[in-house]
Amino acid sequence: MNRLWWDLEERFQLIPRPDGRDEPDWAAKIHVATVPVYYQKYLLGRIFAAQLTQEMDRRFGGWWEGRAESGRYAAEKIFAPGATYRWDALVENVTGRPLAVAALASKVQWNSAS
């Protein structure tokens, strides 16, 4: 398992395997050993963040930087409802559209040499 872990680390995260190390590093990663759904949730969070940023740019010309109206919008639309909505309904209520990868994809620069 350790060899597989480091093969994947090197391939996908570009993290080099430490020379001479042969410990069960994979087992220390809760994401792999017991709850792999975390990685899916990280990606969903990144997609929502990109979509939310795009909506804030559209509505307010930006997200933070002293824009009180964006903070009020976030407080009203994201935090005030609490657990009133399912997560997918909340995303649509906040951004005006269902969760989709378009906003995140627009921020990714693809390396054609890969």
C-alpha positions in Angstrom: 0.0 0.0 0.0 2.8 2.4 0.8 4.4 1.9 -2.6 1.0 2.5 -4.3 0.5 5.6 -2.1 3.7 7.2 -3.2 3.3 6.2 -6.8 0.0 8.1 -6.8 1.5 11.1 -4.8 4.2 11.4 -7.4 1.9 11.0 -10.4 -1.0 13.2 -9.4 0.3 15.6 -6.8 3.9 15.9 -8.1 5.2 15.2 -4.6 8.5 13.2 -4.7 8.8 10.1 -2.7 11.3 10.6 0.2 14.6 8.7 -0.4 14.9 5.7 1.8 11.5 6.0 3.5 9.3 2.9 3.8 6.7 3.7 6.5 2.9 3.2 6.2 2.3 6.8 5.2 -0.9 5.9 3.4 -2.5 4.8 6.6 -2.0 8.2 8.2 -4.3 9.7 5.6 -7.9 9.5 6.8 -9.0 10.4 3.3 -7.7 7.1 1.9 -8.0 4.7 4.8 -11.5 5.4 6.2 -13.4 8.3 4.5 -12.5 8.7 0.8 -15.6 10.9 0.3 -13.6 13.9 1.6 -11.9 14.3 -1.8 -15.3 14.5 -3.5 -16.4 17.2 -1.0 -13.2 19.2 -1.5 -13.9 19.3 -5.2 -17.6 20.2 -4.7 -16.4 23.0 -2.4 -14.0 24.3 -5.0 -16.7 24.3 -7.7 -19.1 26.2 -5.5 -16.4 28.7 -4.5 -15.6 29.4 -8.2 -19.3 29.7 -9.0 -19.9 32.0 -6.0 -16.9 34.2 -6.9 -18.3 34.5 -10.4 -21.7 35.5 -9.1 -20.1 38.1 -6.7 -18.1 39.5 -9.5 -21.2 39.8 -11.6 -23.3 41.4 -8.9 -20.8 43.5 -7.0 -17.7 43.8 -9.1 -15.8 41.6 -6.6 -16.1 39.6 -3.5 -14.3 41.0 -0.4 -12.1 44.1 -0.6 -14.3 46.5 1.3 -17.5 45.6 -0.5 -20.0 45.6 2.3 -22.8 44.6 -0.1 -21.1 41.3 -0.9 -20.8 40.5 2.8 -24.5 41.3 3.3 -25.4 39.1 0.4 -23.4 36.2 1.7 -24.8 36.6 5.2 -28.4 36.7 3.8 -28.2 34.0 1.2 -25.6 31.6 2.6 -25.5 31.8 6.3 -29.0 33.0 7.4 -30.9 30.1 5.9 -28.9 27.7 8.0 -30.1 24.2 7.2 -33.3 25.3 5.5 -32.2 24.1 2.1 -30.5 21.0 0.7 -27.0 21.9 -0.4 -27.9 21.8 -4.1 -30.9 24.1 -3.6 -28.7 26.5 -1.6 -26.2 26.7 -4.4 -28.9 27.5 -6.9 -30.5 30.0 -4.5 -27.2 31.8 -4.0 -25.8 31.8 -7.5 -28.9 31.6 -9.6 -28.0 28.3 -11.2 -27.3 24.7 -10.4 -23.8 23.7 -9.4 -21.7 23.2 -12.6 -18.0 23.1 -13.4 -18.1 26.0 -15.9 -16.9 28.7 -13.4 -14.1 26.5 -12.1 -13.1 25.4 -15.6 -12.8 29.0 -16.7 -10.1 29.6 -14.1 -8.1 26.5 -15.0 -5.2 26.9 -17.4 -4.6 23.7 -19.3 -1.1 22.8 -20.3 -1.3 21.4 -23.8 2.0 19.6 -23.4 0.6 17.3 -20.7 
